[in-house]
Amino acid sequence: MKSLFDFDAERSPRQLRLYGWQEDDVNFIVRRDGALVAHDMGLGKTILALKAIERVRGPALVVLPKSMIGQWVKQLKLWTPHLTYSVREFDRSVDVNIVNYEFLLRKYKPFIISWGIIVVDEAQRIKNRETKTARILRFLGSSRRLALTGTPIENSEDDLKSIMEFLNVPAEGNMIRRRTSDYLDLPAVVVERVESNLDSVAVKIYKEILSGLVHEVLGETFEVTNALAKLTYLRQCCNGIPTLKGENRGTSPKCVEVVRVAMEIVAAGNKAIIFSEFRRMAEMVAENLRERGVRIAMLTGVTKDHEAEKESDWDVMICTKTGELGHDLQRANYVLNIDLPYNPARVMQRIGRAQRNGQTKSVVVVNFVVPGTVEERILEILYEKRQVWYREIDTGISMNRDLIRQIVQGET
């Protein structure tokens, strides 16, 4: 059966139909002054927003990450082709104004435009109510407000409170949440683990940093920021000393393993998405694969206008955190995690890039881990916390003293 989100260029927009539950969701949105749609990825939050915009009077303002602009324009042309739109400008004469967060910050001034609806996509970007972005969005005038995010809580319940403050309504009765597993028949996910070791240079630096971190966690002058910086440094050591800024010593055994696995995937005629929290590591892997003739596309904080995803001839897509957001990459059926975020919801986001409606193959997730290090403890804690991800509201892991102690325990 053809996927809801797989379209032929010749198909008429009239052939595109929402499911009944999607119609219910659109009604849910337009009947409220403020609504939060917190569905899992793959359930068409963008489409729901566009169909709601279609039914609201007055121009719409859509604020989103820059890398998602192309995806929104694509879906607008498919689902609401009669709506006029502008990109990165404020024009009250069009139906939909699509701007990225950075553009809003640069170009903001007290608008005389009264928006019919303001849509904030990847709304976790305003989880901190004190940021300038959150303050500006709260200030803007509109008849309705809509927030879209698969992770309404990343670190604490304050994240959700900040989003609801923008919406200016309570969460109860104004938030709707649906699970992918309840609505889509998706292929299975297979999780594998590939181990690598630290080289001698990395072992020495790792032990020095770990000793200082343990002393800090057990001492009386503990500061989360300093401890988290050391923990991040340890994670970078696991990727290899050459990934550290200013370092040219040593090697990256993990990079060797990632490249080896990626080459096997490509040789078998498959495609892969590779994720890393660290851009230097992502660039190192990309360079090694390019040298071997692998067709690479990159999604990072410097990727412009969704250009990487527009490339149709890639074998491997390499993403940093930016690349985890809002992309349809189901042409790949392998997800390689060079390193893992602390948040189990973001781990599921990575998998959801490939395991979504339109995927026809089983998705293989490969986690690269250096055994006996903080990486292994992070993986264990994510496993322990994964059931939290299945609660009604996703929660993240708050990085506090106790959790950092859990991560470094057993290391000494």
C-alpha positions as CSV (number, residue, x, y, z in Angstrom):
1,M,0.0,0.0,0.0
2,K,1.3,3.4,-0.9
3,S,2.3,5.6,2.0
4,L,0.3,8.6,3.0
5,F,3.4,10.8,2.5
6,D,4.7,9.3,-0.8
7,F,3.5,11.4,-3.8
8,D,3.9,11.3,-7.5
9,A,4.5,14.7,-9.2
10,E,1.4,14.1,-11.5
11,R,-1.0,13.4,-8.6
12,S,-3.7,16.0,-8.1
13,P,-3.9,17.7,-4.7
14,R,-7.5,16.5,-4.7
15,Q,-6.3,13.0,-4.3
16,L,-4.6,13.8,-1.0
17,R,-6.8,13.0,1.9
18,L,-6.2,13.3,5.6
19,Y,-7.0,10.3,7.9
20,G,-10.0,10.7,10.1
21,W,-7.9,11.2,13.2
22,Q,-6.0,13.9,11.3
23,E,-9.2,15.7,10.5
24,D,-10.0,15.5,14.3
25,D,-6.6,17.1,15.0
26,V,-7.2,20.0,12.7
27,N,-10.6,20.6,14.3
28,F,-8.8,20.5,17.7
29,I,-6.4,23.2,16.6
30,V,-8.8,25.6,15.0
31,R,-11.3,25.4,18.0
32,R,-8.7,26.7,20.4
33,D,-6.9,30.0,20.9
34,G,-3.7,28.1,21.6
35,A,-2.8,24.4,20.9
36,L,0.2,22.2,21.3
37,V,0.5,19.3,18.9
38,A,3.1,16.9,20.4
39,H,2.8,13.9,18.1
40,D,5.6,11.5,17.4
41,M,7.6,12.1,14.2
42,G,6.1,10.8,11.0
43,L,2.5,11.7,11.8
44,G,2.4,14.8,9.7
45,K,2.5,17.7,12.2
46,T,3.4,20.1,9.3
47,I,0.4,19.0,7.3
48,L,-1.9,19.4,10.3
49,A,-0.6,23.0,10.7
50,L,-1.1,23.8,7.1
51,K,-4.7,22.5,7.1
52,A,-5.4,24.6,10.2
53,I,-3.8,27.7,8.6
54,E,-6.2,27.1,5.6
55,R,-9.2,27.5,7.9
56,V,-8.0,30.6,9.9
57,R,-8.6,34.1,8.8
58,G,-5.7,36.5,8.5
59,P,-2.1,36.0,7.5
60,A,-0.1,33.2,9.2
61,L,3.4,33.5,10.6
62,V,5.4,30.2,10.7
63,V,8.6,30.3,12.7
64,L,11.0,27.3,12.4
65,P,14.6,26.1,12.1
66,K,16.2,27.3,8.9
67,S,16.9,23.7,7.7
68,M,13.1,23.0,7.7
69,I,12.1,25.8,5.3
70,G,12.3,23.6,2.3
71,Q,10.2,20.8,3.8
72,W,7.5,23.3,4.7
73,V,7.4,24.8,1.3
74,K,7.2,21.3,-0.2
75,Q,4.3,20.3,1.9
76,L,2.5,23.6,1.4
77,K,2.7,23.1,-2.4
78,L,1.3,19.6,-2.0
79,W,-1.4,20.0,0.6
80,T,-2.5,23.7,0.3
81,P,-1.3,24.8,-3.2
82,H,-3.8,27.7,-3.3
83,L,-2.2,29.4,-0.3
84,T,0.3,32.1,-1.2
85,Y,3.5,32.3,0.8
86,S,6.7,34.2,1.4
87,V,10.1,33.0,2.8
88,R,12.1,35.1,5.2
89,E,10.1,38.3,4.9
90,F,7.0,39.8,6.6
91,D,4.3,40.3,4.0
92,R,0.7,40.7,5.1
93,S,-0.5,40.3,1.5
94,V,0.4,36.6,1.4
95,D,-1.3,33.8,3.3
96,V,1.7,32.2,4.9
97,N,4.9,34.0,6.1
98,I,7.7,31.4,6.7
99,V,10.7,32.6,8.7
100,N,13.5,30.9,10.6
101,Y,14.3,31.7,14.2
102,E,17.4,33.6,13.4
103,F,15.6,35.8,10.8
104,L,13.0,36.7,13.4
105,L,15.7,37.8,15.9
106,R,17.5,39.9,13.3
107,K,14.4,41.5,11.7
108,Y,12.1,41.8,14.6
109,K,10.4,45.1,15.3
110,P,7.0,45.8,16.9
111,F,4.8,44.5,14.1
112,I,1.6,46.3,13.1
113,I,0.5,43.0,11.5
114,S,-2.2,41.2,13.4
115,W,-1.5,37.6,12.6
116,G,-4.4,35.2,12.2
117,I,-2.2,32.4,13.6
118,I,1.4,32.1,14.7
119,V,2.9,28.6,14.3
120,V,6.1,27.7,16.1
121,D,7.7,24.4,14.7
122,E,10.2,22.5,16.8
123,A,8.8,24.5,19.7
124,Q,11.4,23.1,22.1
125,R,13.5,26.0,20.8
126,I,11.5,28.2,23.2
127,K,11.8,25.9,26.2
128,N,13.7,28.6,28.0
129,R,11.2,31.5,28.6
130,E,14.1,33.9,29.3
131,T,15.5,33.8,25.8
132,K,15.0,36.7,23.4
133,T,13.3,34.4,20.9
134,A,10.7,33.2,23.5
135,R,10.1,36.8,24.7
136,I,9.6,38.1,21.1
137,L,7.1,35.3,20.3
138,R,5.1,35.9,23.4
139,F,4.9,39.6,22.5
140,L,3.6,39.1,19.0
141,G,-0.2,39.6,18.5
142,S,-2.3,36.9,17.0
143,S,-5.8,35.4,17.1
144,R,-4.5,31.9,17.5
145,R,-1.2,30.2,18.4
146,L,0.1,26.7,17.5
147,A,3.2,24.9,18.8
148,L,4.6,21.8,17.2
149,T,7.1,19.5,18.8
150,G,7.7,15.8,19.4
151,T,9.6,16.6,22.6
152,P,7.6,19.1,24.7
153,I,9.8,18.3,27.7
154,E,13.5,17.8,27.0
155,N,15.0,18.5,30.5
156,S,12.3,19.5,32.9
157,E,8.6,20.4,33.1
158,D,9.7,24.1,32.8
159,D,10.2,23.4,29.1
160,L,6.5,22.7,28.7
161,K,5.5,25.6,30.9
162,S,7.5,28.0,28.6
163,I,5.8,26.6,25.5
164,M,2.3,27.0,27.1
165,E,3.2,30.5,28.2
166,F,3.7,31.3,24.5
167,L,0.4,29.7,23.7
168,N,-1.2,31.6,26.6
169,V,-3.4,28.6,27.5
170,P,-3.0,25.8,30.1
171,A,-1.6,22.5,29.0
172,E,-4.7,20.6,30.1
173,G,-7.3,20.5,27.4
174,N,-5.0,22.2,24.9
175,M,-2.4,19.6,24.1
176,I,-2.8,16.6,21.9
177,R,-0.4,13.7,21.7
178,R,-0.3,10.7,19.4
179,R,2.1,7.8,19.1
180,T,3.5,6.6,15.8
181,S,3.1,2.9,16.9
182,D,-0.7,3.5,17.3
183,Y,-1.3,4.8,13.8
184,L,1.4,3.6,11.4
185,D,2.5,0.0,10.5
186,L,6.2,0.6,10.5
187,P,9.0,-1.9,9.8
188,A,10.9,-3.3,12.8
189,V,14.0,-1.6,14.4
190,V,17.1,-3.7,15.0
191,V,19.7,-2.3,17.4
192,E,23.3,-3.4,17.1
193,R,26.5,-2.3,18.9
194,V,30.0,-1.8,17.6
195,E,32.9,-1.4,20.0
196,S,36.2,0.4,19.6
197,N,39.1,1.3,21.9
198,L,40.9,4.4,22.9
199,D,44.4,4.8,21.6
200,S,47.3,5.3,24.0
201,V,47.2,9.1,23.7
202,A,43.4,9.2,24.4
203,V,43.8,6.8,27.4
204,K,46.2,9.2,29.1
205,I,44.1,12.3,28.6
206,Y,40.9,10.4,29.4
207,K,42.2,9.3,32.8
208,E,43.4,12.8,33.7
209,I,40.1,14.4,32.9
210,L,38.1,11.6,34.6
211,S,40.2,11.9,37.8
212,G,39.4,15.6,38.0
213,L,35.7,15.0,37.3
214,V,35.4,12.3,40.0
215,H,37.1,14.6,42.5
216,E,34.7,17.4,41.6
217,V,31.6,15.3,41.9
218,L,32.6,14.0,45.3
219,G,33.8,17.4,46.5
220,E,32.0,20.3,48.1
221,T,32.6,22.8,45.3
222,F,30.5,21.0,42.7
223,E,29.2,23.0,39.7
224,V,27.1,21.3,37.1
225,T,28.4,23.5,34.3
226,N,32.1,22.7,35.0
227,A,31.3,19.0,35.5
228,L,29.3,18.8,32.3
229,A,32.1,20.4,30.4
230,K,34.5,17.7,31.6
231,L,32.0,15.0,30.8
232,T,31.7,16.4,27.3
233,Y,35.5,16.4,27.0
234,L,35.5,12.7,28.0
235,R,32.9,11.9,25.3
236,Q,35.1,13.7,22.7
237,C,38.1,11.6,23.9
238,C,36.0,8.5,23.1
239,N,35.6,9.8,19.5
240,G,39.4,10.3,19.3
241,I,41.9,13.0,20.3
242,P,42.1,14.4,16.7
243,T,38.5,15.6,17.2
244,L,39.5,17.9,20.0
245,K,40.2,21.5,19.1
246,G,43.9,22.2,18.6
247,E,44.9,18.5,18.9
248,N,46.8,16.7,16.1
249,R,48.0,13.8,18.2
250,G,46.8,10.2,18.2
251,T,44.2,8.5,16.1
252,S,40.4,7.8,16.1
253,P,39.8,4.1,16.3
254,K,36.1,4.9,16.4
255,C,36.2,6.8,13.1
256,V,37.9,3.7,11.6
257,E,35.0,1.5,12.7
258,V,32.3,4.0,11.6
259,V,33.9,4.2,8.1
260,R,34.2,0.5,7.9
261,V,30.5,-0.1,8.8
262,A,29.4,2.7,6.4
263,M,31.4,1.2,3.6
264,E,29.8,-2.2,4.1
265,I,26.3,-0.6,4.1
266,V,26.9,1.3,0.9
267,A,28.5,-1.7,-0.8
268,A,25.3,-3.7,-0.1
269,G,23.2,-1.0,-1.9
270,N,21.8,0.6,1.2
271,K,21.9,4.1,2.6
272,A,22.8,5.4,6.1
273,I,22.2,8.4,8.3
274,I,25.2,9.1,10.6
275,F,24.7,11.2,13.7
276,S,27.3,12.8,16.0
277,E,26.9,15.5,18.7
278,F,30.3,16.9,17.6
279,R,30.9,18.6,14.2
280,R,34.6,17.9,14.1
281,M,33.9,14.2,14.4
282,A,31.2,14.4,11.7
283,E,33.6,16.2,9.4
284,M,36.4,13.6,10.0
285,V,34.0,10.8,9.1
286,A,32.8,12.7,6.0
287,E,36.3,13.3,4.8
288,N,37.3,9.6,5.2
289,L,34.2,8.5,3.3
290,R,34.7,11.0,0.5
291,E,38.3,9.8,0.0
292,R,36.8,6.3,-0.6
293,G,34.3,7.6,-3.2
294,V,31.2,7.5,-1.1
295,R,28.6,10.1,-2.0
296,I,28.1,12.3,1.1
297,A,25.5,14.9,2.1
298,M,25.8,17.0,5.3
299,L,23.2,18.4,7.6
300,T,24.8,20.7,10.2
301,G,24.3,24.1,11.7
302,V,25.9,25.7,8.6
303,T,23.8,23.8,6.0
304,K,21.8,26.3,4.0
305,D,18.1,26.1,3.2
306,H,17.7,22.4,3.4
307,E,20.2,22.0,0.5
308,A,21.6,18.8,1.8
309,E,18.3,17.0,1.9
310,K,17.5,18.2,-1.7
311,E,20.5,16.2,-2.9
312,S,19.1,12.9,-4.2
313,D,22.3,11.1,-5.0
314,W,23.8,10.6,-1.5
315,D,24.6,7.3,0.0
316,V,25.4,8.6,3.5
317,M,23.8,11.6,5.2
318,I,25.9,12.9,8.1
319,C,24.1,15.0,10.7
320,T,24.9,16.9,13.8
321,K,22.2,17.9,16.4
322,T,20.7,20.3,13.8
323,G,20.2,17.5,11.5
324,E,18.0,15.6,13.9
325,L,15.1,18.1,13.4
326,G,12.3,17.9,11.0
327,H,13.8,15.9,8.0
328,D,12.3,13.1,6.0
329,L,15.1,10.7,5.4
330,Q,13.3,7.4,5.0
331,R,15.4,6.6,1.9
332,A,18.0,5.4,4.4
333,N,17.4,2.2,6.5
334,Y,20.6,2.4,8.6
335,V,21.1,4.9,11.5
336,L,24.6,5.1,12.9
337,N,25.1,6.8,16.3
338,I,28.7,7.8,16.6
339,D,27.8,9.1,20.0
340,L,24.5,9.5,21.9
341,P,22.7,12.5,23.4
342,Y,21.7,12.4,27.0
343,N,18.0,12.7,26.2
344,P,16.2,9.4,25.3
345,A,13.6,11.4,23.3
346,R,16.3,12.8,21.0
347,V,17.6,9.2,20.5
348,M,14.1,8.3,19.3
349,Q,14.1,11.3,17.1
350,R,17.2,10.1,15.3
351,I,15.6,6.7,14.7
352,G,12.5,8.4,13.6
353,R,14.4,10.1,10.8
354,A,14.5,6.7,9.0
355,Q,11.6,4.7,10.7
356,R,8.7,6.7,9.5
357,N,5.8,6.4,7.1
358,G,7.2,5.6,3.7
359,Q,9.9,3.3,5.0
360,T,9.7,-0.2,3.5
361,K,12.7,-1.9,5.1
362,S,13.7,-2.8,8.6
363,V,15.7,0.0,10.2
364,V,19.1,-1.0,11.7
365,V,20.4,1.2,14.4
366,V,24.1,0.9,15.2
367,N,25.5,2.4,18.4
368,F,29.3,3.0,18.5
369,V,30.6,2.6,22.0
370,V,34.0,2.6,23.7
371,P,33.5,0.0,26.5
372,G,34.4,0.8,30.1
373,T,34.0,4.6,29.5
374,V,31.3,7.2,30.2
375,E,29.8,6.3,26.8
376,E,28.8,2.8,28.1
377,R,27.3,4.3,31.2
378,I,25.3,6.8,29.1
379,L,24.0,4.0,26.9
380,E,23.0,2.0,30.0
381,I,21.2,5.0,31.6
382,L,19.4,5.7,28.3
383,Y,18.2,2.1,28.3
384,E,17.0,2.4,31.9
385,K,15.2,5.7,31.1
386,R,13.6,4.6,27.8
387,Q,10.3,3.7,29.4
388,V,10.0,7.3,30.4
389,W,9.8,8.1,26.7
390,Y,6.6,6.1,26.4
391,R,4.7,8.2,29.0
392,E,2.0,10.6,28.0
393,I,4.5,13.5,28.0
394,D,8.2,12.9,27.0
395,T,10.7,13.8,29.6
396,G,14.4,14.2,29.3
397,I,17.3,13.7,31.6
398,S,18.2,16.6,33.8
399,M,22.0,16.7,34.2
400,N,22.5,17.1,37.9
401,R,25.1,15.9,40.4
402,D,23.5,12.5,41.0
403,L,23.2,11.7,37.3
404,I,26.8,12.7,36.6
405,R,27.9,10.6,39.5
406,Q,26.0,7.7,38.0
407,I,27.8,8.2,34.7
408,V,31.3,8.2,36.2
409,Q,30.7,5.6,38.9
410,G,32.6,2.4,38.4
411,E,35.2,4.3,36.4
412,T,37.7,4.5,39.2
